[in-house]
Amino acid sequence: MASKAEGDKEPMNEQAVANLYGAMRAELNQIYSKITELEMEVSEHSLVMGAIQPLDPSRRCYRMIGGVLVERNIKEVLPAVQRNKEGLEEVIARLNEALEKKKKDIAEFEAKYKIRMRKAGDEVEDSSRKEGSAQGVLVGPAS
């Protein structure tokens, strides 16, 4: 969606630019969330590997596969957990590349349309002139 609108030659109105910018920021936040989620899964895989590596390879263990608990032994489960962990790390690397590309796209979009983030301090100063000693909540953009 972003690349289609950016490729248009006609100037976009202010509301369309704001909507597109908001969508780009939301997509950036989704990528951040997915990376965090996958990093937690990698951490869990590492904990499992650390717990079962020192045990006897013929020892029985259980593994959840697609919502079904199956009985295996450690020598079968350990390589599978290792492969899953490596796959997750690969996906995280690709998401990090996508994240950097999206950051670059957003920076170019901000430069093209001269977008500036409104600082919370600016809002507090404006309201304090009107109301005296007003206190505000500072909410910064996700970085």
C-alpha positions as CSV (number, residue, x, y, z in Angstrom):
1,M,0.0,0.0,0.0
2,A,2.8,2.5,0.9
3,S,4.8,1.9,-2.2
4,K,1.7,2.4,-4.4
5,A,0.9,5.7,-2.8
6,E,4.5,6.9,-2.8
7,G,4.8,6.0,-6.5
8,D,1.9,8.3,-7.4
9,K,2.9,11.5,-9.2
10,E,-0.1,13.5,-8.0
11,P,0.3,15.4,-4.7
12,M,-1.6,13.8,-1.8
13,N,-3.7,15.9,0.6
14,E,-2.7,16.3,4.2
15,Q,-5.2,13.7,5.5
16,A,-4.0,11.1,3.1
17,V,-0.4,11.7,4.0
18,A,-1.3,11.4,7.7
19,N,-3.2,8.2,7.2
20,L,-0.4,6.6,5.1
21,Y,2.2,7.7,7.7
22,G,0.1,6.2,10.5
23,A,-0.2,2.9,8.6
24,M,3.5,2.9,8.0
25,R,4.1,3.5,11.7
26,A,1.6,0.7,12.6
27,E,3.4,-1.7,10.3
28,L,6.7,-0.8,12.0
29,N,5.2,-1.5,15.4
30,Q,3.9,-4.9,14.2
31,I,7.4,-5.8,13.0
32,Y,8.8,-4.8,16.4
33,S,6.2,-6.9,18.2
34,K,6.8,-10.0,16.0
35,I,10.6,-9.8,16.6
36,T,10.0,-9.6,20.3
37,E,7.6,-12.5,20.3
38,L,10.1,-14.7,18.2
39,E,13.0,-13.7,20.5
40,M,11.0,-15.0,23.5
41,E,10.4,-18.3,21.6
42,V,14.2,-18.6,20.9
43,S,14.8,-18.0,24.6
44,E,12.3,-20.7,25.5
45,H,14.0,-23.1,23.0
46,S,17.4,-22.3,24.6
47,L,16.0,-23.1,28.1
48,V,14.6,-26.4,26.9
49,M,17.9,-27.3,25.2
50,G,19.8,-26.4,28.3
51,A,17.6,-28.5,30.5
52,I,17.6,-31.7,28.4
53,Q,21.2,-31.7,27.0
54,P,22.8,-33.1,30.1
55,L,20.2,-35.9,30.5
56,D,20.5,-39.5,29.2
57,P,19.6,-39.5,25.4
58,S,17.4,-42.5,25.8
59,R,15.3,-40.9,28.5
60,R,11.7,-40.4,27.7
61,C,10.4,-36.8,27.1
62,Y,7.3,-35.2,25.8
63,R,6.9,-32.6,23.0
64,M,4.0,-30.6,21.9
65,I,3.5,-30.8,18.1
66,G,0.5,-28.9,16.7
67,G,-1.4,-29.0,20.0
68,V,-0.8,-32.7,20.5
69,L,1.5,-34.0,23.2
70,V,3.7,-36.8,21.8
71,E,6.1,-39.1,23.7
72,R,9.7,-39.3,22.3
73,N,13.1,-39.7,23.7
74,I,15.7,-36.9,24.1
75,K,17.9,-38.0,21.2
76,E,14.9,-37.4,18.9
77,V,13.7,-34.2,20.4
78,L,17.0,-32.3,20.9
79,P,17.9,-32.0,17.2
80,A,14.3,-31.0,16.4
81,V,14.4,-28.2,19.0
82,Q,17.8,-27.1,17.7
83,R,16.4,-26.9,14.1
84,N,13.4,-25.0,15.3
85,K,15.6,-22.5,17.2
86,E,17.8,-22.0,14.1
87,G,14.8,-21.4,12.0
88,L,13.4,-18.9,14.4
89,E,16.8,-17.1,14.4
90,E,16.7,-17.0,10.6
91,V,13.2,-15.5,10.6
92,I,14.3,-12.9,13.2
93,A,17.2,-11.9,11.0
94,R,14.9,-11.4,8.0
95,L,12.5,-9.4,10.1
96,N,15.4,-7.2,11.3
97,E,16.2,-6.5,7.6
98,A,12.6,-5.7,6.9
99,L,12.6,-3.4,10.0
100,E,15.6,-1.5,8.8
101,K,14.0,-1.1,5.3
102,K,10.8,0.1,6.8
103,K,12.6,2.6,9.0
104,K,14.4,3.9,5.9
105,D,11.1,4.2,4.0
106,I,9.5,6.1,6.9
107,A,12.5,8.5,7.1
108,E,12.2,9.1,3.3
109,F,8.5,9.6,3.6
110,E,9.0,12.1,6.5
111,A,11.6,14.0,4.5
112,K,9.4,14.0,1.3
113,Y,6.3,15.4,3.1
114,K,8.2,17.4,5.8
115,I,6.6,15.4,8.7
116,R,7.7,16.4,12.2
117,M,6.7,14.7,15.3
118,R,5.0,17.0,17.8
119,K,6.9,17.0,21.0
120,A,5.0,16.5,24.3
121,G,6.9,19.5,25.7
122,D,5.3,21.8,23.0
123,E,1.9,20.7,24.0
124,V,2.6,21.2,27.7
125,E,4.0,24.7,27.1
126,D,0.9,25.7,25.0
127,S,-1.5,24.4,27.6
128,S,0.4,25.9,30.5
129,R,0.1,29.4,28.9
130,K,-3.6,28.9,28.7
131,E,-4.3,27.1,32.0
132,G,-1.5,28.0,34.3
133,S,0.0,24.8,35.8
134,A,-1.4,22.0,33.8
135,Q,0.2,18.6,33.9
136,G,0.2,16.3,30.9
137,V,1.0,12.7,30.2
138,L,4.1,12.1,28.1
139,V,3.6,9.4,25.5
140,G,6.5,9.1,23.0
141,P,6.5,7.4,19.7
142,A,7.7,3.8,19.5
143,S,11.3,3.6,18.4
